[in-house]
Amino acid sequence: MRRTILTPPDFTGGALADVKQWLAITSAAQDGALARLIGAAAEACEAFTGTLPLEATCEDVLPASREWQTLAARPVNAILAVEGIPAEGARFALPAEAYAIALDHDGSGRVRVMHPGAAGRIAVRYTAGYASDWAALPDTLRHGIVRLAAELFRAQDGGGPGARILPAAVAALWHPWRRMRLT
């Protein structure tokens, strides 16, 4: 399974302002670097919690299978499209009666294909994430991302422990949101 983020969250608005406030930075000279560090902190949040903090449009490429397959990102908000991918040729939209989708109580999205036609694989496009924008993100997730981005920024100048370990304060903020998957 391969997940691609087609439309990533925007970290240049409220997220950037929050990190700059935390670090007491008033100039725009570091904005690009800070936005990248916020993105890295959001990825760490996803890795720790097992869920995307901010809504993104994703695409998973999966085998065309009659068995239920779980999408990579959670929580899934909507499954937008299912396309067939043949061995040769262009992708094509699978008709709605050719597949089934399910959104589970734990935020997982699942898909299965009953009639793949010429498709050996499928591409599933969907949106996933807790919040549609930075302001709607729960405080503990938002604050953890800000603190981790600040730690990463300070580590560039030798002023912090760096990215070797997740700071305990950040882990404590994110722990209630942690979801585990049994595979």
Secondary structure, DSSP 8 states (H G I E B T S, - for coil): -EEEEEE----SSHHHHHHHHHHT--SSTTHHHHHHHHHHHHHHHHHHHSS-SB-EEEEEEEE--SS-EE-SSSSEEEEEEEEEEESSS--EE--GGGEEEEE-TTS-EEEEES--TTEEEEEEEEEE-SBSSGGGS-HHHHHHHHHHHHHHHHHHTT-S-TTSS--HHHHHHHGGG------
